[in-house]
Every structure is written in structure tokens, then in C-alpha cells.
């Protein structure tokens, strides 16, 4: 996964109310149905082994609010952490 940051660079990463918008095109980012999962993979790459990741996302019934945001439930939420 290509990023501008060296792998395993951070002891702590925080993302609050951000990842749920990734890949939906609302903020001129390219449409990507798994954009949120790709962002999680990038974070996993830059986090040092044993590092801490603070994640704030909407949790409830799985949903995509038009092109606004995703809500994570029993289907999508496990996909966010697959391979981490």
C-alpha cells in the first residue's frame, strides 16, 4: 500500500469522523466502494507494531447515506479490521 509516510512510523494514530467518508466522492475524492477499507489498510501500515489506533465512526445498522457517509454495523464493521 503506497503512502507518503514511511511504514511503521507512528506509535499512535487517531481518526475521528473521517474514514466513513472515504471513497464516496463527497469531498472530490475518487469513487471507491472500498475506500474506507483501503484507508484502514494504510493506517495499519503506518502504525508501529503494538501501536494504538483511536477510531471514531458511526455505528449502527449498515448503511451508506447517499454520498455523505457510511454507518458501520455487523456486516461492514468486521471488514474494516480484516487483515489488521
PyMOL commands that place a pseudoatom at each C-alpha (Angstrom):
pseudoatom trace, name=CA, resn=UNK, resi=1, chain=A, elem=C, hetatm=0, pos=[0.000, 0.000, 0.000]
pseudoatom trace, name=CA, resn=UNK, resi=2, chain=A, elem=C, hetatm=0, pos=[1.607, 3.238, -1.143]
pseudoatom trace, name=CA, resn=UNK, resi=3, chain=A, elem=C, hetatm=0, pos=[1.608, 6.268, 1.167]
pseudoatom trace, name=CA, resn=UNK, resi=4, chain=A, elem=C, hetatm=0, pos=[3.850, 9.297, 1.524]
pseudoatom trace, name=CA, resn=UNK, resi=5, chain=A, elem=C, hetatm=0, pos=[4.660, 8.183, 5.065]
pseudoatom trace, name=CA, resn=UNK, resi=6, chain=A, elem=C, hetatm=0, pos=[7.248, 5.560, 5.948]
pseudoatom trace, name=CA, resn=UNK, resi=7, chain=A, elem=C, hetatm=0, pos=[5.786, 2.246, 7.186]
pseudoatom trace, name=CA, resn=UNK, resi=8, chain=A, elem=C, hetatm=0, pos=[5.629, 1.760, 10.951]
pseudoatom trace, name=CA, resn=UNK, resi=9, chain=A, elem=C, hetatm=0, pos=[6.225, 5.465, 11.663]
pseudoatom trace, name=CA, resn=UNK, resi=10, chain=A, elem=C, hetatm=0, pos=[3.630, 6.151, 14.366]
pseudoatom trace, name=CA, resn=UNK, resi=11, chain=A, elem=C, hetatm=0, pos=[3.020, 4.926, 17.911]
pseudoatom trace, name=CA, resn=UNK, resi=12, chain=A, elem=C, hetatm=0, pos=[-0.492, 6.430, 17.867]
pseudoatom trace, name=CA, resn=UNK, resi=13, chain=A, elem=C, hetatm=0, pos=[-2.953, 7.235, 15.082]
pseudoatom trace, name=CA, resn=UNK, resi=14, chain=A, elem=C, hetatm=0, pos=[-6.364, 8.889, 15.558]
pseudoatom trace, name=CA, resn=UNK, resi=15, chain=A, elem=C, hetatm=0, pos=[-9.191, 9.166, 13.062]
pseudoatom trace, name=CA, resn=UNK, resi=16, chain=A, elem=C, hetatm=0, pos=[-12.462, 10.729, 14.130]
pseudoatom trace, name=CA, resn=UNK, resi=17, chain=A, elem=C, hetatm=0, pos=[-15.399, 11.205, 11.735]
pseudoatom trace, name=CA, resn=UNK, resi=18, chain=A, elem=C, hetatm=0, pos=[-13.210, 10.836, 8.664]
pseudoatom trace, name=CA, resn=UNK, resi=19, chain=A, elem=C, hetatm=0, pos=[-12.870, 7.293, 7.306]
pseudoatom trace, name=CA, resn=UNK, resi=20, chain=A, elem=C, hetatm=0, pos=[-16.631, 6.853, 6.833]
pseudoatom trace, name=CA, resn=UNK, resi=21, chain=A, elem=C, hetatm=0, pos=[-16.455, 9.460, 4.047]
pseudoatom trace, name=CA, resn=UNK, resi=22, chain=A, elem=C, hetatm=0, pos=[-13.565, 7.851, 2.133]
pseudoatom trace, name=CA, resn=UNK, resi=23, chain=A, elem=C, hetatm=0, pos=[-14.372, 6.738, -1.389]
pseudoatom trace, name=CA, resn=UNK, resi=24, chain=A, elem=C, hetatm=0, pos=[-17.842, 8.290, -1.566]
pseudoatom trace, name=CA, resn=UNK, resi=25, chain=A, elem=C, hetatm=0, pos=[-16.846, 11.285, -3.706]
pseudoatom trace, name=CA, resn=UNK, resi=26, chain=A, elem=C, hetatm=0, pos=[-18.448, 13.917, -1.497]
pseudoatom trace, name=CA, resn=UNK, resi=27, chain=A, elem=C, hetatm=0, pos=[-15.167, 15.758, -0.950]
pseudoatom trace, name=CA, resn=UNK, resi=28, chain=A, elem=C, hetatm=0, pos=[-13.849, 15.354, -4.510]
pseudoatom trace, name=CA, resn=UNK, resi=29, chain=A, elem=C, hetatm=0, pos=[-12.147, 12.062, -3.705]
pseudoatom trace, name=CA, resn=UNK, resi=30, chain=A, elem=C, hetatm=0, pos=[-12.482, 9.327, -6.349]
pseudoatom trace, name=CA, resn=UNK, resi=31, chain=A, elem=C, hetatm=0, pos=[-15.476, 6.995, -6.039]
pseudoatom trace, name=CA, resn=UNK, resi=32, chain=A, elem=C, hetatm=0, pos=[-14.235, 3.761, -4.477]
pseudoatom trace, name=CA, resn=UNK, resi=33, chain=A, elem=C, hetatm=0, pos=[-16.701, 1.334, -2.849]
pseudoatom trace, name=CA, resn=UNK, resi=34, chain=A, elem=C, hetatm=0, pos=[-13.949, 0.079, -0.531]
pseudoatom trace, name=CA, resn=UNK, resi=35, chain=A, elem=C, hetatm=0, pos=[-12.230, 3.427, 0.033]
pseudoatom trace, name=CA, resn=UNK, resi=36, chain=A, elem=C, hetatm=0, pos=[-12.783, 3.177, 3.778]
pseudoatom trace, name=CA, resn=UNK, resi=37, chain=A, elem=C, hetatm=0, pos=[-11.202, -0.276, 3.900]
pseudoatom trace, name=CA, resn=UNK, resi=38, chain=A, elem=C, hetatm=0, pos=[-8.233, 0.964, 1.861]
pseudoatom trace, name=CA, resn=UNK, resi=39, chain=A, elem=C, hetatm=0, pos=[-7.720, 3.814, 4.353]
pseudoatom trace, name=CA, resn=UNK, resi=40, chain=A, elem=C, hetatm=0, pos=[-7.731, 1.323, 7.225]
pseudoatom trace, name=CA, resn=UNK, resi=41, chain=A, elem=C, hetatm=0, pos=[-5.054, -0.688, 5.416]
pseudoatom trace, name=CA, resn=UNK, resi=42, chain=A, elem=C, hetatm=0, pos=[-2.925, 2.457, 5.063]
pseudoatom trace, name=CA, resn=UNK, resi=43, chain=A, elem=C, hetatm=0, pos=[-3.290, 3.212, 8.759]
pseudoatom trace, name=CA, resn=UNK, resi=44, chain=A, elem=C, hetatm=0, pos=[-2.358, -0.360, 9.617]
pseudoatom trace, name=CA, resn=UNK, resi=45, chain=A, elem=C, hetatm=0, pos=[0.782, 0.069, 7.509]
pseudoatom trace, name=CA, resn=UNK, resi=46, chain=A, elem=C, hetatm=0, pos=[1.981, 3.303, 9.140]
pseudoatom trace, name=CA, resn=UNK, resi=47, chain=A, elem=C, hetatm=0, pos=[1.226, 2.213, 12.709]
pseudoatom trace, name=CA, resn=UNK, resi=48, chain=A, elem=C, hetatm=0, pos=[4.139, 0.680, 14.603]
pseudoatom trace, name=CA, resn=UNK, resi=49, chain=A, elem=C, hetatm=0, pos=[3.675, -2.874, 15.921]
pseudoatom trace, name=CA, resn=UNK, resi=50, chain=A, elem=C, hetatm=0, pos=[1.879, -2.566, 19.244]
pseudoatom trace, name=CA, resn=UNK, resi=51, chain=A, elem=C, hetatm=0, pos=[0.775, 0.975, 18.353]
pseudoatom trace, name=CA, resn=UNK, resi=52, chain=A, elem=C, hetatm=0, pos=[-2.600, 2.387, 19.351]
pseudoatom trace, name=CA, resn=UNK, resi=53, chain=A, elem=C, hetatm=0, pos=[-5.312, 3.342, 16.863]
pseudoatom trace, name=CA, resn=UNK, resi=54, chain=A, elem=C, hetatm=0, pos=[-8.218, 5.513, 18.011]
pseudoatom trace, name=CA, resn=UNK, resi=55, chain=A, elem=C, hetatm=0, pos=[-11.172, 5.275, 15.607]
pseudoatom trace, name=CA, resn=UNK, resi=56, chain=A, elem=C, hetatm=0, pos=[-14.391, 7.273, 15.779]
pseudoatom trace, name=CA, resn=UNK, resi=57, chain=A, elem=C, hetatm=0, pos=[-17.033, 6.151, 13.255]
pseudoatom trace, name=CA, resn=UNK, resi=58, chain=A, elem=C, hetatm=0, pos=[-20.840, 5.953, 13.218]
pseudoatom trace, name=CA, resn=UNK, resi=59, chain=A, elem=C, hetatm=0, pos=[-22.005, 2.535, 14.400]
pseudoatom trace, name=CA, resn=UNK, resi=60, chain=A, elem=C, hetatm=0, pos=[-25.498, 1.134, 13.929]
pseudoatom trace, name=CA, resn=UNK, resi=61, chain=A, elem=C, hetatm=0, pos=[-27.263, -0.609, 11.076]
pseudoatom trace, name=CA, resn=UNK, resi=62, chain=A, elem=C, hetatm=0, pos=[-25.052, -0.912, 7.982]
pseudoatom trace, name=CA, resn=UNK, resi=63, chain=A, elem=C, hetatm=0, pos=[-25.870, 1.974, 5.646]
pseudoatom trace, name=CA, resn=UNK, resi=64, chain=A, elem=C, hetatm=0, pos=[-24.467, 4.414, 3.112]
pseudoatom trace, name=CA, resn=UNK, resi=65, chain=A, elem=C, hetatm=0, pos=[-26.127, 7.823, 3.331]
pseudoatom trace, name=CA, resn=UNK, resi=66, chain=A, elem=C, hetatm=0, pos=[-26.186, 8.739, -0.370]
pseudoatom trace, name=CA, resn=UNK, resi=67, chain=A, elem=C, hetatm=0, pos=[-22.634, 10.017, -0.855]
pseudoatom trace, name=CA, resn=UNK, resi=68, chain=A, elem=C, hetatm=0, pos=[-22.353, 11.507, 2.639]
pseudoatom trace, name=CA, resn=UNK, resi=69, chain=A, elem=C, hetatm=0, pos=[-21.080, 8.790, 4.951]
pseudoatom trace, name=CA, resn=UNK, resi=70, chain=A, elem=C, hetatm=0, pos=[-21.257, 5.151, 5.949]
pseudoatom trace, name=CA, resn=UNK, resi=71, chain=A, elem=C, hetatm=0, pos=[-22.700, 3.708, 9.131]
pseudoatom trace, name=CA, resn=UNK, resi=72, chain=A, elem=C, hetatm=0, pos=[-20.965, 0.539, 10.279]
pseudoatom trace, name=CA, resn=UNK, resi=73, chain=A, elem=C, hetatm=0, pos=[-22.850, -2.479, 11.530]
pseudoatom trace, name=CA, resn=UNK, resi=74, chain=A, elem=C, hetatm=0, pos=[-22.428, -6.229, 11.818]
pseudoatom trace, name=CA, resn=UNK, resi=75, chain=A, elem=C, hetatm=0, pos=[-21.592, -6.631, 8.101]
pseudoatom trace, name=CA, resn=UNK, resi=76, chain=A, elem=C, hetatm=0, pos=[-19.223, -3.767, 7.280]
pseudoatom trace, name=CA, resn=UNK, resi=77, chain=A, elem=C, hetatm=0, pos=[-17.526, -3.242, 10.650]
pseudoatom trace, name=CA, resn=UNK, resi=78, chain=A, elem=C, hetatm=0, pos=[-15.607, -6.575, 10.633]
pseudoatom trace, name=CA, resn=UNK, resi=79, chain=A, elem=C, hetatm=0, pos=[-14.369, -5.773, 7.099]
pseudoatom trace, name=CA, resn=UNK, resi=80, chain=A, elem=C, hetatm=0, pos=[-12.728, -2.638, 8.467]
pseudoatom trace, name=CA, resn=UNK, resi=81, chain=A, elem=C, hetatm=0, pos=[-10.441, -4.730, 10.660]
pseudoatom trace, name=CA, resn=UNK, resi=82, chain=A, elem=C, hetatm=0, pos=[-9.807, -7.689, 8.356]
pseudoatom trace, name=CA, resn=UNK, resi=83, chain=A, elem=C, hetatm=0, pos=[-6.096, -8.003, 7.768]
pseudoatom trace, name=CA, resn=UNK, resi=84, chain=A, elem=C, hetatm=0, pos=[-5.104, -5.590, 10.546]
for i in range(1, 84): cmd.bond("trace and resi %d" % i, "trace and resi %d" % (i + 1))
show_as sticks, trace
zoom trace
